[in-house]
Amino acid sequence: MSVESSLQYQQDFFEHFNQAWQDKSSYQLYRGLDTTADNLRLPIEEAPGYILAYDKNAQQELQDFLQTRFITFVREHVPFFEVSDDGRVFFGDWYHRRQFGELKPISRTIAQFSDEEQAIIPQLQAFSQDPDNYLQLELEAMRKDVYRDVNRLQNQLETEMASQPEQPEAANGGFRGLLKTFIDPSDPDESQPSAPAAPDKTKRLRQQFNQVKDQADHDFDLKKRQLEVSAAITRYEYQAVLSEYSSIEQFENVLSNLKTDFMAALKAEGGKQNA
């Protein structure tokens, strides 16, 4: 391409983009952005800066205009999404609803920034595998994690006791019976005689065991309540998805094709003014 033809191309492009802005045609504006990003091999988010000479105010004005149309589309396209006027996307309208993400009008996607937002789809996938037992499986996984150090200390105590000279067992079954009263103190028998005095190392291990188990019990109760609330929210979200789509996979497909479907909708409107 010669200098003259290159300059003519630039002139034609900016005239076309300017006309799209005057017509308030979202479709033609997006075509200009996509063409710029493709030709210059830019991330799409950088295309407005190049076209508008990196003027921050102009870029914000363009984004605000495009966002209004994108918000309208998402509200219609995914009915159970609640989209605020500033582009925040919430999953449903129930109590304890979660923010799903944030609309990015230039890329025509929903961005997820926080760990909680990014966890929603994996949680829905896991829930869909076994809805009836989802909470129980989550609790069991959490229990193993919370009591990992408790189990480790229990094994150390048993190993330490096994390495000591054999002592007469108390009537409650020896050291294993004593440990059981720590982990499952459901029916302690106060009438049983106390165990023989233990060496210092065993005493220290037992004290550490008590402290770690007390903390684990506290953490388990707290996390259990949190998981119960989280599972209830995931169930609401799962039911909302299945009210519109046949599966979580179809919902994911809709999200993946958001840009394509949005551009198709704009094109179907003829790329006319305010479209």
N, C-alpha and C positions, 0 to 999 in steps of 0.2 A: 504494500500500500504506500503510495507516494505521500509527500507532505500535504499536498493539496487535497487528495482524497481523504486523508486522515482528518484534516481540519474540517472538511465537509461532513464527514461522518459525525464528528463531535458536535458540529452545529446542528445537524439534523436531529441528533439524539436529544440535545438540550431543548430544542424547539418542541419536540414531541413530548418530553417530560414536562415542560412548562405548560403545554396544552392540556396534558392529563391533570395537572394541578388546577388549572383554571376550570376544567370540567368537573373537578372533584371525583375523578374516576379511580377508585381503588384498584381496579383490575389493571388499568394501564400504568399506574404508578408502580404496582408490584412488578409488572413486566419490565419496566425500566430498571428497577432495583435488581431483579434477577439477571437481566442482560449484563449489567455492570459487574455484578459479582462473578458471573461466568467468564466474561471477557478478560477481566483483570485478575481472575483467580483469587478473589477476595472472599473472606467469610461474609455471609450475607449481612451481618450486623454492621459491617464496615462500609457497605455500599452507600448509605445515606450521607455519610461524612464526605466521601469522594465527590458525590454529585453536588452537594451543597457547600462545597469549599470548606468543610469542617466547621461551619458556623453552628455553634451549640443551640442557639435559639431556633434556627431554621430546622435543625434535626429534631428538636423536641416538638415543634409544631407539626412536622410531618408524622412523627410517631403518634402524637395525640389523635390526629385525624384518622390514621389507619387503625388505631386501637378501637375506636368507637365502632367501626364496622365489624372488626374481628370479634369484639365482645358480643355483638348481636348474633353473629353466626354461631358462636360456641353455645350461647344460651339456648338456641334452637336445636343445635346439632346433638348436644348431650343434655337432655332435659333435666337430669337429676343434679347437674352442676349448678351451683349458685355462684354467679360471677358478679363481683362488685364493680362499680363504675371505674375504679382505678386498676382493674385487671386481676384482682386476686380471685382465685378459683377455690370454692369450698365444696366439699362432698356432702350434698344433701342439705336439708334445712332443720334437722333434728338437733336436740340438745347434745352438747359435747361433739358437734360435728368438727371435722378436721379440715385444715387448709390443704388442698391437694397440690397447689402450685401457683404459678403466676404466668399470665399471658405475656408472650413476647411477640408483639405485632409485626415486627420486621421479619423475623424468621417463621412466624405463623405456627408457633409451638407453645406448649405449656412447660415452663421450666420448673424444676423441683430443686430447691436449694438446701433445705434442712434434711436431717436424717429422718425425721418423722414423716416428711412428705415422700421421701424416697422409699420408705418402708411400706407404704400403703399397697402398692401393686404386689410385692412379694407376700404380704400378709393375706391379700385376697386369693392369691394363687394357692397358698397353703390351706386356707379355709376351704377352698373349693375341692381339695383332695379328700377331706373328711369333715364336713360341717358339724356332724354330731359329736365328734370327739376332739375338735380343734382346741377347745379350752383345756381339756384334760392333758393333751399332749404338750401344750405350752407350759402348763404347771409342772409337769413331770420333768421337762427339760430345765426349767428354772430351778426346781428342787435339786437336781443333780449338781447344778452350778453353785448354788448357795451352800450346799452341804459338802462340797468337795474337800475343804480343809478339815471339816469335822471328821469325815471318813478317814482322811489321811492321819489325823492325830489318833483316832481310834486304833488304826493299824499299828502305829508306833507304840501305843500303850500296850497292846497285846503282845507285840514283839519283845518289848522291855520286860514284861511280866514273865514271858516264856523263858527268858534267859536267866531269870533268878532261880535260886534254889527253891524247890517245891515247898510250899507252905500248906498247912491244913486249910481246907476250904471251908468258908463260912457256909451255913446251911442254906443260903440263898443261891448256891451254885457257883461260888468263887468269883473271880474277877469279871468274867463275862456277865454274870448276873448283876454285878455292880455297874458295869457299863450300860446294861440294859435300863437301869433306873435313870441314867442320864438321858438316853435317847427315847425311851418309852416309859416315863414314870407314871404308868396308868394305875398300878396297884402295889405301891411299895409296902413291904411288910416290916413295920417298925420293931416287931418283936424279935427279928433275927439278930444274932450277935454281930458286932462290927468286925471288919476285916483286919488282919494283922497290920501293923505299922509298915508302911512302904518306904523304900529308899528315897533319898532326896530327888533323884532324877525322875522317878515315877511320880512323886508328889508334884514336881514342876509340870510334868506332862499333863497330869490330871487337872491342875489349876488352869493350864492353857486350854485344855479341852473344854472345861466348863465355860471359860470366857468366850471362846470361839463359838461354842454351841449356842450360848445365850444370844450372841450377836446374830448368828444364822437364823435362829428362831424369829428374832425381831425382823430381820430382812425378809424372811420368807412371808411373814404375815403382811408386811407392807407391799411387797411385790405381787403377792397373790391378789390383793384388792386392785392393784393397778392393772394386772392382767385380766381380771374379770371385767373391768370397765372397758379395756381395750378390745377384748373379744366381743363384747356387746356392740361396740361401735363398728367393728369389722363385719359383724352379722348384718347390721343395718346397711352398710355399704354394699355387701354382697347381694342382699335382696334388691337394692336399688339397681345394681347392674343387671341382674337377671330379669328385672321388670322391663328392660329395654333390649337386652341382647341375650343371645342363646348361651353364652359362656364368658368367662373372664378373658379367654383368648380373643374372642370377637371384640370385646371392649378394648383390649390392648391394640388390636388392629385398627380400630377407629382412631385411637390416639396417634398411632404411627402415621396414619394417612390424613391427619388434620389439615396440613398444608395443601395437599392435593385436592381434598374435598372442598376446601375453602375457595381455592382458585377456580375449581369447576363451577361452584355456585356463583362466583362473580362473573365468570364467562357466560353462564346461562342467562344472567341478567343483561347480557349484551355489552358489558363494560361501559355502561352508560353513566351519566352523571350521578354522583352519590352512591355508586355501586362499587 
